[in-house]
Amino acid sequence: MHKSNKKYRAICLAGKELFWKYGIGRVSVEEVCKKAEVSKMTYYKFFRNKNELVKAILNEIIEKSIIEYREYWDSDLPFEKKVEKTIEFKMKYSTDISKEFITDLYANPDPELKEFIQSLLDANIEMIRIDFTKAQEKGEISSTLRIDLILHFINKIPELISDPKLTEYYDSPQQLIREFMEFFFYGLIPRK
């Protein structure tokens, strides 16, 4: 695999930095190559196009995040601590992401990239379904709530955080994500 190749790593790091800052649509392959200090020929040895780079970057982040998520979710931590860690986790993985990147990611008209993003979301939702069902069986989530309602709400997160009307109220996507997570897990009533 290419993951240990220095030039591959340089391209991924440059792509991530540029995409996070400017979004996918505003960054060209040429700009990624310049930042990574590689030729276009080298770039195309690893990636067919820009979407392939986006997918490689997202795959790597998802793989790391699932390992981290599983570590604390499968632990003996109390449910509330798992929720707090989930909020911290979301913030950690959204650091430095621009509004442009989120909009490009979730509103991208490219069918291949859309399908890829949806497959990532579907896999994560299934993992959350299992975890939340177990939590509900243990009495950690209200038995009066349907897990499907919770999951439907979670599925709406990408749509909400890329909504231009909503994002104009926040200085950064991180503020919106934090507030959304706090609201989702703790509701309207202030915590003590």
N, C-alpha and C positions, 0 to 999 in steps of 0.2 A: 504494500500500500504506500501511497505517497505521503502520508501524514508526517513521517519523520524527515522527509526531504526538506532541506533548508529553503530552497526557492519556493516550494509549495507553501511552507509555513509563512514565508515573507508575503506571498500573494494573499493568503487568507488573512493575515494580520492587517495588511494594507487595505484589503477589501472591507474588513469589519470596521476599521477606523473611519474610512470614507463613507461607507453606507450608513453607519450610526450617526454620523455628523450631517450628511447631506441628503440621505435617502438613496434609494436604488436608482431611480430614474435620472437623477442629476449626475451620476457618476459613470464615467466611461471606462471601458477596458484599458484604454490608453492611460488614464489617470491612475488606475490601480497599478499598472505596470511601472509607471514612473515612480510612484510612492514605494513600491516593492523593490525597485531597482532591478527589474528583469525585463527582458525583451518580450514583445508580443508573441514571438515564436515559443518562448518558454511558457508563457501563460497558456497558450493553446495546446501545449503538451499535456497539461493537467485539466483544463476546462474547455468544453465546447463553446460556451458563451457565458455571459454575465450571470444568467440565472443559475447555471451550474455552480458558480462560485458562491452565490447567495445560499443555495441549498447545502453546499459543503460546510459553510460557516454555521448555518442554523443547525445542521445535524450534529456538529461537534458540540455546540452549546447545549442542545437538547440531551445528548448523551451524558455530558457532565452534570447537567441539572437533575436528570433522573436519578443518577447515582447518589447525589447529595440529598435529594428529596426522600429517596428510599431509606437512607441512613437515619434520618430523624423520624420519618413517618412510621417505620417499622420498629422504632425504639420503644422503651417503656415510659417515655415522657407523657405527662398528662395531656389530654386533648387540647386544652387552652394553650399550652406551650407549643404544641405542634402547629396550632393556628398562628401563633406569633412567629414561629420559624418560617411558616409559609409566607407571611407578609414580608419578613426580612429577605427571604429567598427571592420573591418577586422583585423587590427593590434592587437586590444585588444584580440580578440578571437584566434589569432594565436601565442600569446606570449608563449615562451618556447617550442614550437613544434619543434621537431627535423626533419631533412631530412628523417630519418629512419621511423618515424611515418607517414609522408605524403606518402612516397613510399609504406609502408605497407598498408595504408588505401586505396589508389587508385589503387594499383597494386595487391591487395590481390586476390589470386586464389579461395578463398572459395566462392562458389556460393551464399550462404545465406548472407554473409557479403556484397558481391558485390551488390546483389539485394537491401539490406537495404540502402546502400550508394546511389544507384541510385534513390531509392524512396525519400530520403531526398533531393537530387539534383533536382529531378523533381518538388517536392513541392515548393522548393525555386525559381526555374525558373518560375513557374506559378505565384507566388507572384510578382516577378520582372516584368514579362510580364504585369501584370495589372498596376503596378506602373509606368512603363516606357510608357505604352500606354496613361495613363492619363497625364503624363508629356509632351508627344509629342502633345497631343490634346491642352494643354495649351501653346504650343510653347516653352517649356523648353528644348526639344530635337529636333534637326533638323528634319524637315518634309521630308527631302530627304533620311533619313536613315530608313531602314526597321527594325522594332523591332525584327523580326526573325533573322536578321544578328547579331544584338547585343546579342541576347540570345544564338545563336550558338557560338559566341565568348566566352560568359560567361561559356557555357558548356565545353569549352576547357580548362578552368582554371585548373581543377584538373590534366589533362593530362600534361599541361605545367609545373605546379609547382612540378610535380614528375618526370620530364624528367631529367635524370642524366647529360646529356650534358649541359642543361641550368642551373641546380642547381650548377654546379661546378664553375660558375662565381660569386656566392654569398657566403658569410660567413654563412648566416642563411636563412631559409625559409621566415622569416619576411622581410628581405631586398628584396627578390624576389617578395613577395606579395605586398609590398608597391610600388615598381617600376612598377609592372604590373598594379595595381590599378590607379596609377598616369597616366600611359600611356593610359589606357583604357578610363578614364574619361576626361583627358585633352589633349591627343594627343602629337604631337611632339613640338608644339609651346609653348615656356615658358610662364607661367602665370605671370601677372603683380601684 
